[in-house]
Amino acid sequence: MWQRRAFLKSAGAGFLASLAPRQLLALEANDLVFASSIQTFAGKYGAVLMGERGGVISMIDLPDRGHDITISREAQRGVVFARQPGTFALVFDPFGNEAPQTLTSIEGRHFFGHGVFSPDGRLLYATESDFEAAQGVIGIYDATDDYRRIGEFPTYGTGPHEMLLMPDGTTFVVANGGIETHPDYGRAELNLDTMDPSVVFIDRRDGTLIGQLRLDTGLHQLSIRHMAVDAQNRVWFGCQYKGAPSDSPQLIGYATMDGEIRLIELPLDTLRDLRNYVGSVAASADGNTIAVSSPEGDLLIAIDAENKRPVLVETLRNGCGLAADQSGFVATSGKGEMIGIAGAERSQQQFDFLFDNHMLRLG
């Protein structure tokens, strides 16, 4: 993870000189840096870099609503992806030395809000939709050649959402949400009766399918969306249920590269309070605790990854963004609040902007 000294050293004098005194003090006073998409009270969109104690280091404008962010220390660039079915991704210099660059999805594709860099920072990968074929793809962009799109891999499913690079550096894990969308219909979900969600493992070197895991067929309306990897390399996922509102299926589970996929059993009252919606999933710094959020249920849950049981349940109005700090998690909300949970020592803060769904700890 980028700690303060490493951040300052790699940023250089140009970045420091570009900061206002208040921003510089915020950076120097913090050991960690976080990033999030935001919306202002005036209805404009942007993204922020923040110090561990909540000081805003820098902010960039976005043409529309952003979703998740990925940052590569090796590439010295970050990327904000448009919320699905958006058609832009904004490449930015986290050190503030160069102007942002806007990428536009190619004809017949739109972004799904998530992506990752290769370990060496030379390639950027993004979950996208081939919406005429109703199939997911991973778009591949050359970060050494002005982010030129050089190809794509299939995700072996429909509606891919979050993708992660496994610790081996060669395997992608992708959450295929199973939901068909099309830009002509906005965010309308077009195939709820025939959804087919899955977790897939893909070799990033050639796009080969390593494995594809599905829940029971009776749970085909349980859209798998967001993920985090624990200390044992289990991929934890959170779901959004698209069936009857009166149903209340379990929403949190894990998958492994050995072929196991299962849902854990949450207490019925906690499950009810999630309101069939998990918005974000994050792993603690040591990988032993998993946090999930529900902006629909105003709920945050921390789960012991080994025992697979909740160790904390807390409320946060419209809370969704989650990221690990040294001792717990940072949680943010669509009401502009930031709190610490599960051992994080921080006071609740209120900001003059609204956080979007995800919070990234830079690393």
KERO-460390 format. One record per residue (C-alpha): residue number from 1; x, y, z. Coordinates in Angstrom, 3 decimals. Last residue first. Example, Ala and Ser with C-alpha at 12.3 -4.5 7.8 and 13.67 -1.06 7.14 Angstrom:
2
2:13.670:-1.060:7.140 $
1:12.300:-4.500:7.800 $
This chain:
363
363:-1.987:0.480:-3.426 $
362:-4.445:3.255:-2.821 $
361:-7.290:2.391:-0.496 $
360:-10.360:2.600:-2.710 $
359:-13.861:3.661:-1.655 $
358:-16.921:2.604:-3.603 $
357:-20.600:3.469:-4.030 $
356:-20.534:7.244:-4.463 $
355:-19.752:9.722:-1.711 $
354:-21.784:12.913:-1.407 $
353:-20.141:16.340:-1.108 $
352:-19.724:18.948:1.620 $
351:-18.306:16.360:4.010 $
350:-19.462:15.078:7.413 $
349:-17.017:13.219:9.627 $
348:-17.430:10.466:12.226 $
347:-14.371:10.163:14.427 $
346:-11.683:7.662:13.608 $
345:-10.149:4.629:15.259 $
344:-10.788:1.670:12.963 $
343:-11.488:-1.443:15.021 $
342:-14.432:-2.917:13.112 $
341:-15.795:0.425:11.892 $
340:-14.598:3.936:11.041 $
339:-16.943:6.611:9.768 $
338:-17.330:8.874:6.745 $
337:-20.510:10.799:5.929 $
336:-21.489:12.584:2.718 $
335:-25.100:11.352:2.578 $
334:-24.281:8.781:-0.092 $
333:-22.138:7.142:2.549 $
332:-18.597:6.225:3.433 $
331:-17.045:3.410:5.466 $
330:-13.382:3.181:6.464 $
329:-12.409:-0.225:7.772 $
328:-10.368:-1.783:10.544 $
327:-6.894:-1.482:12.058 $
326:-4.515:-0.260:9.362 $
325:-7.237:1.017:7.003 $
324:-9.425:-1.175:4.842 $
323:-11.894:0.255:2.351 $
322:-15.691:0.436:2.136 $
321:-18.127:2.659:0.237 $
320:-21.840:1.816:0.702 $
319:-23.645:3.621:3.505 $
318:-27.026:5.091:2.592 $
317:-27.531:5.934:6.263 $
316:-24.968:4.056:8.320 $
315:-26.021:1.279:10.723 $
314:-23.733:-1.229:12.386 $
313:-23.440:-5.017:12.589 $
312:-20.198:-6.463:13.915 $
311:-18.647:-9.915:14.339 $
310:-20.712:-11.607:11.644 $
309:-19.915:-15.290:11.106 $
308:-17.825:-17.094:8.480 $
307:-15.580:-18.608:11.173 $
306:-12.440:-18.013:9.098 $
305:-13.554:-14.857:7.319 $
304:-14.863:-13.213:10.503 $
303:-17.560:-10.961:9.063 $
302:-18.047:-7.201:9.421 $
301:-21.511:-5.877:8.502 $
300:-22.632:-2.367:7.532 $
299:-26.323:-1.499:7.107 $
298:-28.402:1.409:5.800 $
297:-30.701:-1.253:4.260 $
296:-30.665:0.032:0.694 $
295:-27.107:1.332:1.073 $
294:-26.087:-2.214:2.022 $
293:-22.474:-2.760:3.002 $
292:-20.072:-5.656:3.357 $
291:-16.899:-6.055:5.407 $
290:-14.668:-9.128:5.350 $
289:-12.208:-9.858:8.143 $
288:-9.070:-12.018:8.087 $
287:-7.411:-10.438:5.047 $
286:-4.700:-8.747:7.110 $
285:-5.546:-5.283:5.760 $
284:-9.262:-6.020:6.027 $
283:-11.185:-7.267:2.997 $
282:-13.866:-5.233:1.208 $
281:-17.336:-5.832:-0.276 $
280:-19.685:-3.159:-1.604 $
279:-23.395:-2.657:-2.394 $
278:-25.182:-5.723:-1.024 $
277:-28.938:-5.689:-1.624 $
276:-31.824:-8.020:-0.683 $
275:-33.069:-5.619:2.003 $
274:-29.885:-5.948:4.094 $
273:-32.117:-5.612:7.175 $
272:-33.762:-8.944:6.449 $
271:-30.407:-10.704:6.431 $
270:-29.517:-9.175:9.783 $
269:-32.846:-10.306:11.254 $
268:-32.457:-13.782:9.756 $
267:-28.963:-14.355:11.110 $
266:-26.494:-14.721:8.225 $
265:-25.759:-18.145:6.774 $
264:-22.859:-18.230:4.342 $
263:-23.382:-18.806:0.628 $
262:-21.280:-21.355:-1.191 $
261:-18.876:-21.817:-4.064 $
260:-16.068:-24.375:-4.159 $
259:-14.181:-25.065:-7.388 $
258:-10.548:-25.179:-6.300 $
257:-10.169:-21.563:-7.444 $
256:-12.363:-20.654:-4.506 $
255:-15.753:-18.981:-4.081 $
254:-17.315:-17.073:-1.202 $
253:-20.733:-16.043:-0.004 $
252:-22.999:-13.178:0.939 $
251:-26.649:-12.641:-0.047 $
250:-28.733:-15.349:1.677 $
249:-32.189:-15.443:0.149 $
248:-35.063:-13.279:1.441 $
247:-38.098:-13.576:-0.789 $
246:-40.984:-11.111:-0.331 $
245:-39.380:-8.730:-2.779 $
244:-39.824:-11.364:-5.534 $
243:-36.662:-11.945:-7.543 $
242:-33.828:-9.578:-8.413 $
241:-31.544:-10.253:-5.445 $
240:-28.341:-8.250:-5.223 $
239:-25.275:-10.233:-4.254 $
238:-22.034:-9.895:-2.327 $
237:-18.879:-11.878:-3.000 $
236:-15.918:-13.235:-1.069 $
235:-13.099:-14.712:-3.138 $
234:-11.101:-17.129:-1.015 $
233:-7.379:-16.522:-1.337 $
232:-6.773:-17.695:2.275 $
231:-6.056:-14.147:3.507 $
230:-9.294:-12.872:1.963 $
229:-10.079:-11.666:-1.555 $
228:-12.845:-9.114:-2.132 $
227:-15.900:-9.089:-4.395 $
226:-18.847:-7.156:-5.814 $
225:-21.749:-8.028:-8.130 $
224:-23.273:-11.532:-8.064 $
223:-26.934:-11.251:-9.143 $
222:-29.184:-13.668:-7.245 $
221:-31.928:-14.282:-9.801 $
220:-30.479:-17.704:-10.680 $
219:-30.876:-18.839:-7.065 $
218:-33.041:-21.871:-7.841 $
217:-30.321:-22.996:-10.239 $
216:-27.949:-23.475:-7.289 $
215:-24.964:-21.122:-7.286 $
214:-22.633:-20.971:-10.251 $
213:-18.876:-21.372:-10.657 $
212:-16.787:-20.989:-13.810 $
211:-13.175:-22.147:-14.043 $
210:-9.890:-21.489:-15.814 $
209:-11.368:-19.812:-18.890 $
208:-8.515:-18.779:-21.189 $
207:-8.234:-15.036:-21.797 $
206:-4.636:-15.208:-23.024 $
205:-2.387:-13.712:-20.341 $
204:-5.186:-12.717:-17.950 $
203:-6.068:-16.359:-17.282 $
202:-9.743:-16.241:-16.296 $
201:-11.574:-17.312:-13.129 $
200:-15.336:-16.938:-13.317 $
199:-18.024:-16.266:-10.707 $
198:-21.509:-16.737:-12.118 $
197:-24.910:-15.163:-12.680 $
196:-27.391:-16.627:-15.213 $
195:-30.541:-14.529:-15.414 $
194:-33.429:-15.958:-17.465 $
193:-36.484:-14.419:-15.809 $
192:-34.697:-11.155:-15.042 $
191:-33.705:-10.674:-18.670 $
190:-33.954:-6.991:-19.613 $
189:-32.800:-5.006:-16.599 $
188:-33.417:-1.318:-17.382 $
187:-30.384:0.871:-16.633 $
186:-30.765:2.962:-19.780 $
185:-32.947:1.232:-22.359 $
184:-31.067:2.190:-25.543 $
183:-27.825:1.620:-23.619 $
182:-28.634:-2.101:-23.323 $
181:-28.682:-4.296:-20.220 $
180:-28.672:-8.054:-19.649 $
179:-28.279:-9.265:-16.064 $
178:-26.148:-12.281:-15.139 $
177:-24.055:-10.411:-12.594 $
176:-20.875:-11.975:-13.933 $
175:-18.432:-11.399:-11.088 $
174:-14.928:-11.682:-12.527 $
173:-11.800:-13.247:-11.042 $
172:-8.684:-12.563:-13.036 $
171:-5.666:-14.814:-12.756 $
170:-2.062:-13.959:-13.578 $
169:-0.832:-11.867:-10.645 $
168:-0.879:-14.833:-8.237 $
167:-2.622:-12.563:-5.688 $
166:-5.827:-12.613:-7.788 $
165:-6.604:-9.669:-10.035 $
164:-10.115:-8.432:-9.386 $
163:-13.172:-7.824:-11.567 $
162:-16.419:-6.145:-10.533 $
161:-19.431:-6.183:-12.843 $
160:-19.883:-8.550:-15.730 $
159:-23.427:-8.385:-17.163 $
158:-23.650:-11.622:-19.119 $
157:-21.306:-14.595:-19.029 $
156:-18.079:-16.154:-20.253 $
155:-16.083:-13.026:-19.417 $
154:-14.863:-12.863:-23.009 $
153:-11.440:-11.321:-23.671 $
152:-10.775:-8.029:-25.439 $
151:-8.331:-6.274:-27.729 $
150:-5.857:-3.441:-28.222 $
149:-7.715:-0.393:-26.933 $
148:-5.225:2.480:-27.014 $
147:-4.482:3.819:-23.546 $
146:-2.067:6.474:-24.885 $
145:0.411:3.777:-25.916 $
144:2.116:2.669:-22.688 $
143:-1.218:2.102:-20.903 $
142:-2.265:-0.321:-23.646 $
141:-5.961:-1.032:-23.086 $
140:-7.724:-4.412:-22.872 $
139:-11.528:-4.619:-22.671 $
138:-12.840:-7.533:-20.640 $
137:-16.040:-8.801:-22.223 $
136:-19.588:-9.601:-21.168 $
135:-22.226:-10.927:-23.517 $
134:-25.662:-9.589:-24.438 $
133:-24.786:-10.003:-28.150 $
132:-25.919:-6.458:-28.959 $
131:-24.624:-5.267:-25.596 $
130:-21.037:-6.406:-25.913 $
129:-20.659:-5.261:-22.324 $
128:-17.540:-4.085:-20.542 $
127:-15.359:-4.955:-17.559 $
126:-12.111:-3.026:-17.864 $
125:-8.441:-4.031:-18.140 $
124:-5.510:-1.627:-18.178 $
123:-2.119:-2.790:-19.396 $
122:1.444:-1.613:-18.756 $
121:1.076:-1.139:-14.987 $
120:3.539:-3.948:-14.198 $
119:0.976:-5.834:-12.108 $
118:-1.694:-5.426:-14.813 $
117:-4.185:-2.672:-14.067 $
116:-7.747:-3.243:-12.894 $
115:-11.336:-2.476:-13.914 $
114:-14.818:-1.580:-12.716 $
113:-17.837:0.554:-13.647 $
112:-19.577:-1.662:-16.193 $
111:-18.332:0.108:-19.311 $
110:-20.181:0.156:-22.618 $
109:-19.552:-1.637:-25.900 $
108:-21.037:-1.644:-29.406 $
107:-18.935:1.241:-30.656 $
106:-15.790:1.653:-28.607 $
105:-15.896:2.968:-25.059 $
104:-14.574:6.501:-24.673 $
103:-11.383:7.261:-22.753 $
102:-10.939:10.704:-21.186 $
101:-7.457:11.921:-20.259 $
100:-6.792:13.945:-17.102 $
99:-4.242:16.802:-17.191 $
98:-0.709:16.083:-16.002 $
97:1.310:16.794:-12.844 $
96:-1.397:16.234:-10.228 $
95:0.287:13.328:-8.439 $
94:-2.749:11.075:-8.889 $
93:-2.395:11.516:-12.677 $
92:-5.793:10.797:-14.160 $
91:-7.401:8.441:-16.675 $
90:-11.156:9.041:-16.959 $
89:-13.341:6.216:-18.230 $
88:-16.336:6.981:-20.419 $
87:-19.281:5.123:-21.996 $
86:-21.549:4.534:-19.030 $
85:-23.992:1.641:-18.723 $
84:-22.952:1.272:-15.954 $
83:-21.306:3.887:-13.724 $
82:-18.339:5.437:-15.433 $
81:-14.881:4.186:-14.532 $
80:-12.317:6.345:-12.745 $
79:-8.749:5.460:-13.707 $
78:-5.545:6.138:-11.796 $
77:-2.058:6.675:-13.114 $
76:1.514:6.320:-11.914 $
75:1.800:3.273:-14.206 $
74:3.773:1.361:-11.551 $
73:1.731:2.791:-8.674 $
72:-1.415:1.664:-10.435 $
71:-4.800:3.073:-9.397 $
70:-8.304:1.699:-9.866 $
69:-11.505:3.618:-9.244 $
68:-15.149:2.507:-9.005 $
67:-18.341:4.299:-10.001 $
66:-18.406:7.676:-11.696 $
65:-21.448:9.777:-12.531 $
64:-21.038:12.087:-15.485 $
63:-18.421:14.292:-17.154 $
62:-16.064:13.899:-14.175 $
61:-14.196:16.696:-12.400 $
60:-11.021:16.078:-10.399 $
59:-10.313:16.581:-6.683 $
58:-7.137:16.755:-4.606 $
57:-5.844:16.194:-1.076 $
56:-9.154:16.272:0.790 $
55:-8.491:15.760:4.503 $
54:-10.310:12.778:5.999 $
53:-7.840:11.498:8.546 $
52:-6.472:8.884:6.167 $
51:-5.875:11.476:3.485 $
50:-8.308:11.893:0.630 $
49:-8.114:11.741:-3.143 $
48:-11.366:12.839:-4.737 $
47:-13.498:12.047:-7.792 $
46:-16.066:14.186:-9.569 $
45:-19.703:14.679:-10.479 $
44:-21.901:17.777:-10.465 $
43:-25.349:17.866:-8.837 $
42:-24.957:21.146:-6.940 $
41:-24.607:19.169:-3.690 $
40:-21.512:17.649:-5.244 $
39:-21.329:14.023:-6.342 $
38:-18.404:11.769:-5.505 $
37:-16.132:9.035:-6.842 $
36:-13.716:7.780:-4.234 $
35:-9.996:7.589:-3.468 $
34:-8.100:6.877:-0.260 $
33:-4.562:7.761:0.862 $
32:-2.786:6.295:3.874 $
31:-0.188:7.619:6.333 $
30:-1.747:11.021:6.838 $
29:-0.542:14.389:8.147 $
28:1.725:15.117:5.179 $
27:-1.189:14.735:2.759 $
26:-3.535:17.011:4.690 $
25:-0.797:19.606:5.142 $
24:-0.192:19.620:1.408 $
23:-3.892:20.046:0.688 $
22:-4.180:23.023:3.061 $
21:-1.065:24.606:1.547 $
20:-2.491:24.295:-1.989 $
19:-0.898:21.519:-3.951 $
18:0.975:22.026:-7.225 $
17:4.343:22.450:-5.500 $
16:3.974:19.028:-3.908 $
15:3.196:17.424:-7.242 $
14:6.155:18.994:-8.966 $
13:8.479:18.163:-6.056 $
12:8.088:14.420:-6.482 $
11:5.086:12.102:-6.367 $
10:7.228:8.989:-5.910 $
9:8.833:10.318:-2.744 $
8:5.626:11.776:-1.338 $
7:3.654:8.574:-1.874 $
6:6.444:6.401:-0.494 $
5:6.679:8.560:2.614 $
4:2.898:8.612:3.145 $
3:2.198:4.923:2.671 $
2:1.105:3.547:-0.646 $
1:0.000:0.000:0.000 $
